[in-house]
Structure formats: C-alpha cells, structure tokens
C-alpha cells in the first residue's frame, strides 16, 4: 500500500536553516520503503550536447542534503536515512528491516543554490 503526500516549498533557508515535513498516522504503520521525489526543475531547458554546459553542476532547486527520521508516538526520532550531496530527482530508501512508525519526518538542510527547499512528494510504502 502506498501513502502519498504532496507539498509546497519551504520558507527561505536563510530564515529557517532546517525546515521539515512530517507525515503522521493515527495508528502505527509498518514502513518498508520511502521514496522522496525532489524538484529538479523539469521546466529548465537543458541541452544534452558535449559542447554546451549548463551554468551549474546540479539544478539549483534540487535538494542536496536531507535526513529521514521515524518515530512511534511518545518515542524519540530515529534516523533511517541521511543524504549528502544528492544529484537525483528521486531517492528510493529501502529499509533493511521494516519499521513501525506513527510519524515520518524529512528535514532539509541544503539545496544546490535555491533559497527554498522543494519536495515534490514523499511516498511511504508499508509492508
């Protein structure tokens, strides 16, 4: 079963250096995989030729650094993934063992240049 969430951009990272997005379920669910889809500015006109270069290594809107954490009501947050220097639009996090949780949180730390963190969706799959 897939649980889906679509979001809006964060506040300016200069104002809030670690914005977060949280999914909460009334009853614990057993999560086995989390897919994070990020804003890779699909409207950007990119030329895929060797003699043309984009002015940036990664699209500025793309989230570079983030963490995923889970918890069950009343407990501390437990990290399940830490991503550094991401260059992909979609990140698939298959959990080594399923985790029971009532909350899932993504915390953004850095983009590749944009002042706001953009998360297109978080897809949490349960076993």
Secondary structure, DSSP 8 states (H G I E B T S, - for coil): -EEEEE----SBTTT-TT-EEEEEEEEEEEEEEEEEEE---TTS-----TT---SSSS-TTSEEEEEEEEE-TTS--EEEEEE-S---SEEEEEEEEEEEEEEEEEEEEEESS-SB--EEEEEEEE-
